[in-house]
Amino acid sequence: MRALDVNKVPLRIGGAFVESLGEHIDVTDPSTGDVLARVPRATNEEVDRAVAAAQAAFAEWSATPVVERVHRMFPYATLLEKHKEELARLVSQENGKSLPDARAEVRRGIELVEFACGMPTLLMGDSLEEIARGIDSQTFRQPLGVCAGITPFNFPCMVPLWMYPIAIAAGNTFVLKPSQLTPLSAVRATELFYECKFPAGVLNVVHGEKDAVEALILHRAVRAVSFVGSSSVARHVQRLAVEQHKRVQALGGAKNHLVVMPDGVNALTLDAVMSSAFGGAGERCLAGSVVVAVGEAGDKLVAMLREECSRLKLGPALEEDTGMGPVISAQAKTRIEGYIEEGERSGFDVVCDGRKASTPNPNGTFLGPTIFDRVDPTSRLAREEIFGPVLSVIRAPDLESAIGVANGSAYGNAASIFTQSGAAARTFASKIQAGMVGINIGVAAPMAFFPFGGVKDSLFGDLRMHGKDGVAFYTQQKVTITRW
């Protein structure tokens, strides 16, 4: 029997899936309100056991040649590929995102495992002979020890795969704490991991909320902490980890700006903006939540967006023709509706009101796409992370003003420009304060071999996720200076 065949979501400690003795809470399907499973709040003793299992496995695993480590990663990538549709359906069911979005998420996750398979090359150091007379020098990359990952609800399969394949291929062991809202796909991926003959304790899974997170961060044996979530929590995670003298990479929130120039208003831009703003119901750290329309671009683009939103089908996540699924929970829906009400009170032009969208299931947490035009760039609607299907349109007279609007944000995760002008694109890329920049790209998500992360209040820590930054984060350099 697979772990997910039972109602209670298990922990993974060392060599087995085990049932937690902690209190259990419901995991619900946002499309229907049905209870999918019950996830535990792991006890401190269970967290300690998981870390101890990882620590016990570290000595042998770190001494395993890197080529042998990736010999297990190759079949893991193959097995994930074989089960990609099953994983995508789990993501859709627990998270509410449409099947195309879920399939793209799983595909991106597999790419991270494929990247980790290149660890023999990625771990290579440098060497130089005769740095002084008769003296040579070399650098090596070595694993840290036990690493922990705390992941969000919005990419429940992909974000864990940002972390543990790289960490483990580099010779570390790992304890994963998935979101308590969406633990099912992460646990299933862990089952598949152990089908590839990895030693017991290399990957462990605990569940819970704040108590479990802090127990991991404060544990003396944990050497590094990776986190993705809101900026307020990322700041807290960074502070706790630094106080414990641990490495930390904590990716926070975003308010991503899409600058549309007059020569960039076309069908491709419309598709990109719609996908960026409303893909995954806007619950993405790369969601385009503000369009800055330059000059005459505004009127034409807003009319196109209004028409396209009227055609976007709201529906259950698992239906193939669904354009947008529900938001994650009733609490999230209420919070997002509060921002819509504030936009109305502020007198911004209501282009589309998602509260009036037809609800396919009254027990689901559905909210249609919402667009406000002529939004004040100093308003809460324009400055705060809403994390839902709400798009604000700000008007700007020229490119410099548009860049000023975007750079006025406390966040700096991603930003994009839509234009046919190379000069405008170059100016934007040079001056925009964002970690990831798109040119005629709605979601500026880098591939696995490039780093993912922002600036300002979007990143807490120095090194970003995956790519060479990910390898650097999960390893420490040693320099040898040798005289013969």
N, C-alpha and C positions, 0 to 999 in steps of 0.2 A: 504494500500500500504506500503510495506517495504521501509525503508530508501534507500536501495541500488537499488530499482527499478527506482530511479530518476537519472538523469545525474550528478547532483552536489552532491558530498559527503557531508553529513551534519555534523554539530557539535552536541554534546550531552551536553546540559546545563540543569542541574536540571531534571525536569520531562519530557523533550521532546527533540526530534531531531529538530534542527533549521537550516535554511540556513544562511550561513555566508554572511556578507556584504562586506567581503574582496575580493581582486582579486583572480581569480581562474586559476589554471594551469592544464595541461593535465596529466592524469594517463594513461600510454600506456602499451599495451601488448608487451613484448620484443620478443615474437615469431613471431608477425605479423606486429608490428608497429601501430596497430589500437588503437584509443583512447577508453579507457574503461569508463572513467568518468572524471570529473573535480573536483579537490580538492582545497579548499580555503587556502589562507594565512590569518588565523584568525587575526582580529584586536586586538590591546591591550585591547580595551574595552570588546571584546568577551572573551579574556583570563581572564580578571578580573571577568566577570560574572560567568565563569565556576568555578574559585577558590571560589568566593563568595557562589555559590551553594553548593560546597563541604564543605565549612566552616559552612554553615547553617545546613547541614545535620549531622555534626559531633557530636554535643551534644547528640542527641537522639540515633544515631547509636552506639556511644561508650558506652552508658549506656545500650544498648541491651545485655542481657546475651550472653556469647560466644556460648552457646549451641543453642540458637535461631539464632545467626548469621550463624552458620554452617548448620542449618536446611535449609537455602536457598542455601548454597553452594552444598549440595548433589544433589538437582535437577538440578543445573547448570551443574555439571559434567555429569549428565545423558543426559541433553539436548545437550551439546556439542558432546557427543558420538553419539547421534541420527543424528546430522547434520555434522558429521566428514567428509563425502565424499563431501558435499557441500563446507565446509570450505577448504578442500584440493584443490578442483578445483579452488576456488578463489585464493588461494596461488599460484598455478601453473600459472594461467592466469596473475596475476599482477606481479609476481616475475620471472617467466620463469623456475623455477625448475621442474624437472620431477615429475609425479604423485606419484611414490613410495617415493621420497624424501619429497614431500608435505604431503603425508599421515603420514609419520613418524614424521614430524614436528607437525602436529595436535595432534597425539597420545601423544607426549611428553608434549604438552601444557595441555592436559586433565589430565595428571599425576600430574601436578602442582596444579590443582584444587582439585584433590583427596587428595593431601598432605595437602592443606589448610583445608580440612574437619577434619583433626586431631587437629585443633587449641585448643580445650579444654585441650588436653594433652600437646601440645607444649607451651602453655602459663603458665604452672605450674611453680611456684617459689620454693624456698627452705625455710626450717624452722629449727630452732634449739632452744631447750629450755635450760635454765640455761647456757647461755653464760657467765653470772656472777651470783652471788647469787640473786635469785628471778627475774632474767631478761631473757626474751625470745626474739628471733629475727626472722623476716620473710622477704622474698623478694617477690615482686609482679612485673609482667610485665604489663604495661599500654600503650595504643596507643598514638601516637604522635600528630595526628591531620590531616591536609591536606597533602597528599603526591603526588608527581608528578613523572611520568615516561616518558622518551624520548626513543623511540625504533627505531631500524634500519630496513632497507629494506629487509635484507637477511633472517630473520625469522619473517615475519610480523604478524603471528598468535601466535607463541610460545612465543616470548620474552615478549609481553604484559602480557601473562599468567604467566610468571615468577614473575610478579610484583603485579598486583592489586588483585588477589585472596588472596595472603598471607596478603597484607596490609589491605584489607577490612575485612577478617576473624579475624584479630587481633584487629579490632575496629576502624581503620582509614577510612577516605574517600579519594578519588583519582581523579586526573586529568591526563589523558593519552594524549600524543602527539605522534601518530604513524608517521612513515616515510611518507613524502609526495609522495614518489615513489610507496608505496604499502599500502594504507590505507584501502582497501576494506575488507579484512578478519578481521581486528581488529574491524571495525565498525559493521560487521555482528555479531561477537562474543559479542559485546556490546548490540546489539538488543536481543540476546538470554539471556544475563545476566538479562535484565529487564523483560523478560518473567517469571523470577523466583521470582517476587514480592519483589525485593529489593527496599528500599525507594528511592524516587527521590533525586538526588544529591550525592548519595554514590559513583557513578562512572560517570565521565564527560569526554568528548573527545573534544579536540581542534586540529586543523591542522595548518601546516605552516612550516617555515624553521627557520633560526637563530633568527629572531625577536620573534617568538612565544616561542622558547626555552628559550631565555634570559628573556622574560616577566614572564615565570613560575618561573625560578630560582630566579629572583629578587623580586618576590611577597612576601610581608611581611607575608602573611598567610600560605605560603607553608613551611612546617617544614622539609621535607626530599625529596631528589631528587635521582632517579635511572636512570642510563643512560647506553646504550650499543652502541658502535660505534668505530670510529677510535681513536687512541691514542692522536692525536693532539687535537681533539675536547673533548675527555675525560679529558685531562689535563685542558682545558679551563673551562669545566663544574665544575670540582673540585674546581678550583680557585675561580670562581664566587660564588659557594655554600658556601665554607668555609668563604669567605669574608662576606657573609650574615648570618653567624653562623647557617648554616643548615647542617644536616646530608647529606652525599653524598656517593653513591657507583657508580663508573663510570668504566665500563669494556671497555678496549681499544683494540688495535690491537694485532696481533700475527704473528709469523714466526715459525710454529711448525715443529719440526724435528722428522723424523722417522728413527731410527737406525736399520739397518738390519745386523745381524751377519751372518757369513757363514753357520751356522746350521739352520738359519731361512728362507732360500730361499725355498719357496714351494708355492703350489697353494693357500693356505689360506692366506699367506702373500701377494701374488700378488693381490688377491681380496681386502684385507684390504687396501693396498696402493692405488689401483685404486679408491676405494670408498672414501678414505680420501682426495686424491688429486683432484678428478674430480667430486665428488658428489656435487650437487648444483652449478655446473660450477666453483668450487673452491672458491665461494663467502661465505665462512664460517670462523668464527674465530677459529674453530677447524680443518680447512683443513690442511692436511699434505703437506706443500709446499716445504720441503727439505728432501730428502732421503740421509742419511749418510750410504753408503755401506762400510762395514768393510772387508778388505782383499779381498779374492776371491769371495765374495758375489756380487761385482759390475757387472762383465761381464755377469753373468748368469741372474741377476735380470733385468738389462737393456734390455737384449734380450727379456725377458718375457714381460716387460712393452711395448716395441715396438710392439710386436705381439698383445697384448691385446688392445692397443690404436687403432690399425687398425680395430678392430672389434667393437669398441664403436660407437653406432649409435647416431649421432647428429640429433635432430629433435624437432618439436613443443612440448611444455611442456605437452599439454593435450593428446598427443598420447601415448597409453599404452606401446608401445615398444620403446619409446625414452630412450636412455641411458643417454644423457646429453642434457639439454636445452640451451637457449641463456644466455648471461650475461645480466645484468639488463638494460643497456642503451648504446646508441651509444658512449657517452662520456667515459663510462667505457671500452668499447671495444677499443677505440682509445688509452686510457691510457695503457691498458694491452699489446696492440700491440707494444707500445713504449718500453716496457721491453723486448719483444721478439726481436725487432730490436737491442737493446743494447746487448743482449746475443749473437746474431750473430756477431756484431762488435767486441765483446770481444774474439771471436774465440772458444767459448765453443762448444762441439760436439752437433749438432742438431739431436736428436733421432726422434722427431716428431714435426712438425710445424703446429700448429692449424690454421694458416692463410690460409693454403692450403686445409683445410677440405671443403667438399661439403656443400654448404649452402642450407638448405631446403626451405628458404623463403628469397628473397633478401631484404625484408623490415624488417626482424628480425635482432637481434644483436647477431648472432651466431659466435662462435669462438671455434675451435676444441681443443682437448687436446694437450699441448705442453710440451716436455721434453728436457732438456739440461743435458748432461753428462759432467763429469770432470769440474764442475763449481768451480771457485775460491771462497773459503768461505768468502773472504773479499770484494767480488763484491756486487754491488747494487742488482743484481739478487738474491743473497744468503741472503742478510741482510734486504731488505726492504719488507714490506707487499705489495704484488702485488694484492691480492684479486681477483684472476681469475684462470683459468685452466692452470697454468704454474707450472711445477715441476722441481726443480733443484736437480741433483744427484751429491753429493760430495763424493770423495773417501777418506777413512781413513785407516791407517794400523792396528789399534787396537781399543779396546773399549775405553780406556782412551782418545785417540785422538778424537774419535767420540763424547764423552761427552764434551770434550773441545770445539769442533766446535759448538755444540748446546748451551753450556753455554756462548759462545761468543756473542750470540744474545742479543740485547737490550730488546727483548720480553721474556716472560716466561709463556705463556698461557698453552700449553700442549706439551707433548713429549711422544713418544712411542718407545719401543724396541721389535724386533722380534727375538726370540731365543728359543732354547730348553734347555738352561743352566740356572738353578736356581741361580747359583753364578753370572752370568752376569746380570740377571734380578735384583737381589738384589743390586748389585753395581750400576747399572743404576738408580734404584728407589731412592737410598740413595744420589747419587751425582748430579743428574740432577736438574737444577734450573727451575722448572716449577710447576705450581699450580695443574695440572692434569696430571697424569702419566698413560700410557697404557703399559701393558705387553701383547704382541701379540694382541693388540687392535688398530685398525687404527684411530678411533675417540674416544678419551678418554673423553666421555661426561658422567658425573655422573647423576644418577637418581635424582628425585625431592627431596628426603630426604637427599641428600648429597650436600655440597656447590659447586657452580660453579664459578670459577674465577682463575686468574693467579697471577703472581708475576712480579716484575720489571715494564716495561712500558706497561704491559697488564692489570694492575689494579691500579686505583686511588681511594683511600679510604681504609678502614680497613676491612670491612665486605663484603663477597661475596654474590652472588645471591642465592636464594632459600636454602633449607635445614634449619638447625638451625641458620645459619648465616642470612638468610632472615628474620626469626622471630625476631632475635635480632636487626636487622636493623630497622624494622618497629615498635619496642616497646622500651620503656625506663623502666629501673628498678627503683623500689622504695624499700627502706629498712626501716623496722620499728623495733624499739628497745623498748620493753615494760616491765615495772615493775608493778606488781600487789601487 
